[in-house]
Amino acid sequence: MDAPIGSHVGPDDPLGTALAEDAGCLQLFLGDPQGWKKPPPHPDAEALKASPVPVYVHAPYVINLASPNNRIRIPSRKILQQTCEAAAEIDATAVIVHG
């Protein structure tokens, strides 16, 4: 089985960038990778939905679902849920989370 080689692309024309790089898949952030704010609707949502390559969403780095600190764990759950909802809006294959 061949694993696709992809590209972590920026927010401007993510699909065009990935296709220009001949990527087998693409990964992008839908919001601030260091922030807690809900991701806004993606301006290229329709193009990403029609993508010929799998689209993966990277969750913000600040997430820590196992933190004993409620001030980290509770917002982590919230932003992960919001990121998953935003990923569903572009028909993403999966959401990538570091833990």
Summary of the structure (lengths in Angstrom):
residues: 99
radius of gyration: 13.9
end to end distance: 27.2
largest distance: 43.5
contacts: 272
relative contact order: 0.21
helix: 32%
strand: 12%
